[in-house]
Amino acid sequence: MNRVKINRNIKTGSTFLFFLLYINTLVAQPTSSIIEKVADNIIENTSYKIVNKKTKELYSNSHNLPLSPDYKVESPYNQWEYWNGVLAIAMIRLSEVTGDMKYQQYALNNYKFIFDNLEYFGKQYEANYKWTSFHQYFRLSKLDDCGAMAAGLCDVWQYDKDIRYMPYLDRAANYILNDEKRLDDSTFVRDFPREMTLWADDLYMSVPFLARMYKITNDFKYLDIAITQIKNFRKYLYNENNGLYYHCWYNDNQQNGVAHWGRCNGWVIMAEVELLKLMPEEHPDKKKIIEILEDQIIGISRHQDYTGMWHQLINRADSYLESSATAMFVYGIATAVNNGWIDPSYASIAQNGWDGLCKKITETGEVEDICVGTGIKDNIRFYYDRPAKLNDIHGLGAVILAGSEIYLMEKLLKEQ
């Protein structure tokens, strides 16, 4: 729904009652219809077109287009960006739990569109055109360039064995295993904002893909490095005093950054459950990873708002209620309950979070109050001031994943 402003001068109880009934009706909608509304809105706004930025002409593909920086992929949902990897995983999961295959097909179509047009945009990239579409596919110099999109491609590959896909998966895996920057103990780091900075975000930008490569190849080297990242990120970023993860850790001064940012904690919990889903039951480290996950769930549960949402800065109640982090926490907790890793009593935390999140979803399937892309700064105000936008693409995949696991959790709990 669109944010509703209540007139402070309302005198009549009937108007206020109507408002309450309106809110309750939205929350009472079946979970499947709410998730599908979000997913359908994305599908409707995915064009699979190339646009000439100067003339605004649209083309169904890049075949026979002259080489020019004016041609770009039109829809943000068709770009090679990490959030679309999350979205592909979410769409496939939605099909798995609801049985409606159009969402799985959406993910397959998206990667096909990208690979069908790589040749043209590769020429743009080689010509050094600025910000060519799919430039991160060609650049491959950080985890953001490959991890989430490669994880999504792994899921697509399970249903579409296009011969173009596996060579890219091997290329991305080789980069992460051999070329990604890391500390002496193999923890992944970036050279921004300082040399050898550990970002919490990078746990998701690596672990889900590595876990999937283990599943595809049965090669334990992928599983081993994924487990190492979970343990080491906990070592560097976890605050034992409040159960929350810091956004970063600086190698130069051996100190954490300033913020317990919501979405970075969300990336952590999502990475943990994505690994656990694919770890063998008998693996000696599985119990330890579950303990790490449960510790985080306990930590975030202590900071859940009365509305069910979580704040932009988890431990700062004066920061705004933020939708992407809430969705990620709901997904992580519900997945843990559904797989029997934690006690079913935790389900209420996820359910309350989902109820709060539903109030942020409009009648047309757009999601309110998603924080925009966020880097790292040393002042806490930076995080307070990050804009929260309507339907920002950074949170949409997480919302669909959250709803999918809540849908499954509701079914499982009814059967007990």
C-alpha positions as CSV (number, residue, x, y, z in Angstrom):
1,M,0.0,0.0,0.0
2,N,1.0,3.6,-0.4
3,R,2.1,5.2,2.9
4,V,-1.1,6.4,4.6
5,K,-1.0,9.8,6.3
6,I,-3.6,10.1,9.1
7,N,-5.0,13.6,9.4
8,R,-4.4,14.8,13.0
9,N,-7.8,16.6,12.9
10,I,-9.8,13.4,12.3
11,K,-12.7,13.6,14.7
12,T,-14.9,10.6,13.8
13,G,-14.2,7.1,14.9
14,S,-15.7,5.7,11.7
15,T,-12.8,7.1,9.6
16,F,-10.2,5.7,11.9
17,L,-12.0,2.4,12.0
18,F,-11.9,2.3,8.2
19,F,-8.2,2.9,8.3
20,L,-7.7,0.0,10.7
21,L,-9.8,-2.3,8.6
22,Y,-7.8,-1.3,5.5
23,I,-4.5,-2.2,7.2
24,N,-5.9,-5.5,8.6
25,T,-7.2,-6.5,5.2
26,L,-3.8,-6.1,3.6
27,V,-2.1,-8.1,6.3
28,A,-4.7,-10.8,6.1
29,Q,-4.2,-11.5,2.4
30,P,-2.8,-15.0,1.7
31,T,1.0,-15.0,1.7
32,S,1.1,-16.5,-1.8
33,S,-0.9,-13.6,-3.3
34,I,1.3,-11.0,-1.6
35,I,4.5,-12.5,-2.9
36,E,3.1,-13.1,-6.4
37,K,2.0,-9.5,-6.5
38,V,5.6,-8.3,-5.9
39,A,7.0,-10.8,-8.4
40,D,4.4,-10.0,-11.1
41,N,5.1,-6.3,-10.8
42,I,8.8,-7.1,-11.6
43,I,7.9,-9.3,-14.5
44,E,5.6,-6.6,-15.9
45,N,8.5,-4.1,-15.7
46,T,11.1,-6.2,-17.3
47,S,11.3,-5.3,-21.0
48,Y,14.1,-7.5,-22.6
49,K,14.9,-4.5,-24.8
50,I,17.9,-2.5,-25.9
51,V,17.4,1.2,-26.0
52,N,19.1,4.0,-27.9
53,K,19.5,6.6,-25.2
54,K,19.5,9.4,-27.7
55,T,16.6,8.5,-29.9
56,K,14.7,6.3,-27.4
57,E,14.2,3.7,-30.0
58,L,13.8,0.2,-28.7
59,Y,15.3,-3.1,-30.1
60,S,14.5,-6.7,-29.2
61,N,18.2,-7.6,-29.4
62,S,21.6,-6.1,-30.2
63,H,22.1,-8.1,-33.4
64,N,23.1,-5.8,-36.3
65,L,23.3,-2.7,-34.1
66,P,26.2,-0.3,-35.0
67,L,28.9,0.0,-32.3
68,S,27.9,3.0,-30.3
69,P,27.9,4.0,-26.6
70,D,24.3,5.1,-27.1
71,Y,22.9,1.6,-26.9
72,K,22.1,0.3,-23.4
73,V,19.9,-2.4,-21.9
74,E,16.7,-0.7,-21.0
75,S,15.4,-2.5,-17.9
76,P,17.4,-2.5,-14.6
77,Y,16.0,-6.1,-14.1
78,N,17.9,-7.2,-17.2
79,Q,21.3,-5.9,-16.0
80,W,24.3,-7.9,-14.9
81,E,24.1,-6.7,-11.3
82,Y,24.3,-8.6,-8.0
83,W,20.7,-7.8,-7.0
84,N,19.4,-9.6,-10.1
85,G,21.3,-12.7,-9.0
86,V,19.3,-12.6,-5.8
87,L,16.2,-12.0,-7.8
88,A,16.8,-15.0,-10.0
89,I,17.3,-17.2,-6.9
90,A,14.1,-15.8,-5.4
91,M,12.0,-16.3,-8.5
92,I,13.1,-19.9,-8.8
93,R,12.3,-20.5,-5.2
94,L,8.9,-19.0,-5.6
95,S,8.1,-21.5,-8.3
96,E,9.3,-24.3,-6.1
97,V,7.0,-23.5,-3.3
98,T,3.9,-22.4,-5.2
99,G,4.1,-24.6,-8.3
100,D,3.7,-21.7,-10.7
101,M,6.6,-22.1,-13.2
102,K,6.3,-18.6,-14.8
103,Y,8.6,-17.3,-12.1
104,Q,11.3,-19.9,-12.8
105,Q,10.9,-19.2,-16.5
106,Y,11.5,-15.5,-15.8
107,A,14.9,-16.3,-14.3
108,L,15.8,-18.5,-17.2
109,N,14.7,-15.8,-19.7
110,N,16.7,-13.2,-17.9
111,Y,20.0,-15.0,-18.2
112,K,19.2,-16.0,-21.8
113,F,18.7,-12.4,-22.7
114,I,22.0,-11.4,-21.1
115,F,24.0,-14.2,-22.8
116,D,22.3,-13.5,-26.2
117,N,23.6,-9.9,-26.1
118,L,27.0,-10.4,-24.5
119,E,28.9,-10.2,-27.9
120,Y,27.7,-6.7,-28.7
121,F,28.3,-5.3,-25.2
122,G,31.6,-7.0,-25.1
123,K,32.6,-5.0,-28.1
124,Q,31.5,-1.8,-26.3
125,Y,33.5,-2.8,-23.2
126,E,36.6,-3.5,-25.3
127,A,36.1,0.0,-26.9
128,N,36.3,1.5,-23.4
129,Y,32.8,2.9,-23.5
130,K,31.9,4.2,-20.1
131,W,29.4,2.1,-18.0
132,T,28.5,-0.3,-20.8
133,S,25.7,-2.7,-20.0
134,F,27.0,-5.9,-18.5
135,H,30.3,-4.2,-17.7
136,Q,30.7,-6.1,-14.5
137,Y,30.4,-9.4,-16.4
138,F,33.5,-8.4,-18.4
139,R,35.4,-6.6,-15.6
140,L,35.4,-9.4,-13.0
141,S,37.6,-7.7,-10.4
142,K,35.5,-7.9,-7.3
143,L,32.9,-10.2,-5.7
144,D,30.1,-7.9,-6.6
145,D,30.9,-8.6,-10.2
146,C,30.3,-12.3,-10.1
147,G,29.2,-13.9,-6.8
148,A,25.4,-13.3,-6.7
149,M,24.9,-13.4,-10.4
150,A,26.9,-16.7,-10.7
151,A,24.8,-18.1,-7.8
152,G,21.6,-17.3,-9.7
153,L,23.1,-18.8,-12.8
154,C,23.8,-22.0,-10.9
155,D,20.1,-22.3,-10.1
156,V,19.2,-21.5,-13.7
157,W,21.7,-24.1,-15.0
158,Q,19.8,-26.8,-13.0
159,Y,16.9,-26.2,-15.5
160,D,18.7,-24.9,-18.6
161,K,22.0,-26.6,-19.6
162,D,22.9,-23.8,-22.1
163,I,26.4,-24.6,-23.2
164,R,27.4,-21.0,-22.6
165,Y,26.7,-21.1,-18.8
166,M,29.3,-23.5,-17.4
167,P,32.3,-21.8,-18.8
168,Y,31.3,-18.6,-17.0
169,L,30.7,-20.5,-13.8
170,D,34.2,-21.9,-14.0
171,R,35.6,-18.5,-14.8
172,A,33.8,-16.9,-11.7
173,A,34.9,-19.8,-9.5
174,N,38.5,-19.5,-10.6
175,Y,38.4,-15.8,-9.8
176,I,37.1,-16.3,-6.3
177,L,39.4,-19.2,-5.5
178,N,42.6,-17.7,-6.9
179,D,42.3,-14.0,-7.5
180,E,40.0,-12.4,-4.9
181,K,41.9,-10.4,-2.3
182,R,42.1,-12.0,1.1
183,L,43.8,-11.8,4.4
184,D,46.5,-14.4,5.5
185,D,43.7,-16.6,6.9
186,S,41.9,-16.6,3.6
187,T,39.2,-14.1,4.6
188,F,37.9,-12.1,1.6
189,V,38.6,-8.4,1.7
190,R,38.4,-5.3,-0.6
191,D,40.7,-2.4,-1.2
192,F,38.0,0.1,-0.4
193,P,37.5,2.4,1.5
194,R,40.9,1.3,3.0
195,E,43.3,-1.4,1.9
196,M,42.2,-4.8,3.0
197,T,38.8,-3.9,4.4
198,L,36.4,-6.7,5.3
199,W,32.8,-6.0,4.2
200,A,30.0,-8.0,5.7
201,D,28.2,-7.8,2.4
202,D,30.8,-10.1,0.8
203,L,29.7,-13.1,2.7
204,Y,26.7,-13.3,0.5
205,M,28.7,-12.2,-2.6
206,S,30.7,-15.4,-2.2
207,V,29.3,-18.2,0.0
208,P,26.0,-19.0,-1.9
209,F,27.9,-19.4,-5.2
210,L,30.6,-21.5,-3.6
211,A,28.0,-23.7,-2.0
212,R,26.3,-24.2,-5.3
213,M,29.5,-25.0,-7.1
214,Y,30.1,-27.7,-4.5
215,K,26.6,-29.1,-5.3
216,I,27.3,-29.0,-9.0
217,T,30.8,-30.4,-9.0
218,N,30.9,-32.4,-5.7
219,D,34.4,-30.8,-5.2
220,F,34.9,-30.1,-1.5
221,K,37.3,-27.2,-2.1
222,Y,34.3,-25.0,-2.7
223,L,32.6,-26.1,0.5
224,D,35.8,-25.7,2.5
225,I,36.3,-22.1,1.5
226,A,32.7,-21.2,2.1
227,I,32.8,-22.6,5.6
228,T,36.0,-20.7,6.2
229,Q,34.4,-17.5,5.2
230,I,31.4,-18.0,7.6
231,K,33.7,-18.7,10.5
232,N,36.1,-15.9,9.8
233,F,33.5,-13.3,9.2
234,R,32.1,-14.2,12.5
235,K,35.5,-13.8,14.1
236,Y,36.1,-10.3,12.7
237,L,32.6,-8.8,12.6
238,Y,30.4,-10.3,15.3
239,N,29.8,-8.2,18.4
240,E,29.5,-10.6,21.4
241,N,27.9,-7.9,23.5
242,N,24.8,-7.4,21.4
243,G,24.7,-10.4,18.9
244,L,25.0,-8.1,15.8
245,Y,27.5,-7.9,13.0
246,Y,29.5,-4.7,12.2
247,H,29.4,-3.6,8.6
248,C,33.2,-3.8,8.3
249,W,36.6,-4.5,9.8
250,Y,39.7,-2.5,8.9
251,N,43.0,-4.4,8.7
252,D,45.2,-1.4,9.0
253,N,44.1,-0.6,12.6
254,Q,42.5,-3.9,13.5
255,Q,39.2,-2.2,14.3
256,N,35.5,-2.5,13.3
257,G,33.6,0.2,11.6
258,V,30.9,2.3,13.3
259,A,27.7,0.6,12.2
260,H,25.5,-2.4,12.8
261,W,23.8,-1.7,9.5
262,G,20.7,-3.7,8.9
263,R,21.2,-5.0,5.4
264,C,24.7,-6.1,5.9
265,N,23.5,-8.3,8.8
266,G,20.9,-9.5,6.4
267,W,23.5,-10.5,3.8
268,V,25.2,-12.5,6.6
269,I,22.2,-14.5,7.7
270,M,21.2,-15.2,4.1
271,A,24.7,-16.6,3.4
272,E,24.6,-18.8,6.4
273,V,21.3,-20.5,5.4
274,E,22.3,-20.8,1.8
275,L,25.4,-22.7,2.9
276,L,23.5,-24.9,5.4
277,K,20.9,-25.9,2.8
278,L,23.7,-27.5,0.7
279,M,26.0,-28.9,3.4
280,P,25.9,-32.7,3.9
281,E,24.1,-33.7,7.0
282,E,27.1,-35.6,8.3
283,H,29.6,-32.7,7.7
284,P,31.6,-32.1,11.0
285,D,31.2,-28.3,10.7
286,K,27.4,-28.3,10.2
287,K,26.6,-28.1,13.9
288,K,29.0,-25.1,14.2
289,I,27.4,-23.2,11.4
290,I,24.0,-23.8,12.9
291,E,25.3,-22.4,16.2
292,I,26.6,-19.3,14.4
293,L,23.2,-18.9,12.7
294,E,21.2,-19.3,15.9
295,D,23.5,-16.8,17.8
296,Q,22.7,-14.2,15.1
297,I,19.0,-15.0,15.2
298,I,19.0,-14.4,19.0
299,G,20.9,-11.2,18.5
300,I,18.6,-9.7,15.9
301,S,15.5,-10.8,17.8
302,R,16.4,-8.6,20.7
303,H,16.3,-5.5,18.4
304,Q,13.0,-6.3,16.5
305,D,10.6,-3.4,16.6
306,Y,7.1,-3.7,17.9
307,T,5.9,-3.5,14.3
308,G,7.8,-6.6,13.5
309,M,10.3,-4.6,11.3
310,W,14.0,-3.9,12.0
311,H,15.7,-0.6,11.8
312,Q,18.2,0.7,9.3
313,L,20.7,0.7,12.1
314,I,19.6,-2.4,14.0
315,N,20.4,-1.1,17.5
316,R,19.3,2.5,16.9
317,A,15.6,2.8,17.3
318,D,15.7,6.4,16.1
319,S,16.8,5.2,12.6
320,Y,14.0,4.3,10.1
321,L,12.3,1.0,9.8
322,E,13.9,-0.7,6.7
323,S,12.4,-3.3,4.5
324,S,15.3,-5.2,2.9
325,A,17.0,-6.1,6.2
326,T,13.6,-7.1,7.6
327,A,13.0,-9.4,4.6
328,M,16.4,-10.9,4.9
329,F,16.0,-11.7,8.6
330,V,12.5,-13.2,7.9
331,Y,14.0,-15.3,5.2
332,G,16.9,-16.5,7.3
333,I,14.7,-17.4,10.4
334,A,11.9,-19.0,8.4
335,T,14.4,-21.1,6.4
336,A,16.1,-22.3,9.6
337,V,12.7,-23.2,11.1
338,N,11.6,-25.0,7.9
339,N,14.7,-27.1,7.8
340,G,14.6,-28.0,11.5
341,W,17.9,-26.3,12.4
342,I,16.3,-24.3,15.2
343,D,13.4,-24.7,17.5
344,P,9.9,-24.0,15.9
345,S,9.3,-21.4,18.6
346,Y,11.5,-19.0,16.6
347,A,8.8,-19.0,13.9
348,S,7.0,-16.2,15.7
349,I,9.9,-13.8,15.1
350,A,9.8,-14.5,11.4
351,Q,6.0,-14.3,11.3
352,N,5.9,-10.9,13.1
353,G,8.6,-9.7,10.7
354,W,6.5,-10.8,7.7
355,D,3.4,-9.1,9.1
356,G,5.3,-5.8,9.5
357,L,6.8,-6.2,6.0
358,C,3.4,-6.8,4.4
359,K,2.4,-3.3,5.5
360,K,5.2,-1.9,3.3
361,I,3.9,-3.7,0.2
362,T,1.6,-1.6,-2.0
363,E,-1.5,-2.8,-3.8
364,T,0.5,-2.8,-7.0
365,G,3.3,-5.0,-5.5
366,E,5.8,-2.3,-4.9
367,V,7.8,-2.3,-1.6
368,E,8.3,0.8,0.5
369,D,11.3,1.9,2.5
370,I,14.2,-0.1,0.9
371,C,17.6,1.5,1.6
372,V,19.5,2.4,-1.5
373,G,23.0,1.0,-2.2
374,T,25.3,1.8,0.7
375,G,29.0,1.9,1.0
376,I,31.1,2.3,4.2
377,K,31.8,5.5,6.1
378,D,33.3,6.2,9.5
379,N,30.5,8.4,10.7
380,I,27.2,7.0,11.9
381,R,25.1,9.8,10.3
382,F,26.0,8.4,6.9
383,Y,23.8,5.4,7.6
384,Y,21.0,7.4,9.2
385,D,20.9,9.6,6.1
386,R,20.9,6.9,3.4
387,P,17.6,7.3,1.5
388,A,14.9,4.7,1.7
389,K,13.1,4.4,-1.7
390,L,10.0,2.8,-3.1
391,N,10.8,-0.5,-4.8
392,D,14.5,0.0,-4.7
393,I,15.9,-3.1,-6.5
394,H,18.4,-3.9,-3.7
395,G,15.6,-5.5,-1.6
396,L,13.1,-7.1,-4.0
397,G,14.7,-10.5,-4.2
398,A,14.9,-10.7,-0.4
399,V,11.2,-9.9,-0.1
400,I,10.2,-12.7,-2.5
401,L,12.5,-15.1,-0.7
402,A,11.0,-14.1,2.7
403,G,7.5,-14.6,1.5
404,S,8.3,-17.9,-0.1
405,E,9.7,-19.3,3.1
406,I,6.9,-17.9,5.2
407,Y,4.4,-19.5,2.8
408,L,6.2,-22.8,3.3
409,M,6.5,-22.3,7.1
410,E,2.8,-21.6,7.4
411,K,2.0,-24.9,5.6
412,L,4.5,-26.9,7.7
413,L,3.3,-25.5,11.0
414,K,-0.4,-26.3,10.0
415,E,0.6,-29.9,9.4
416,Q,2.2,-30.4,12.8
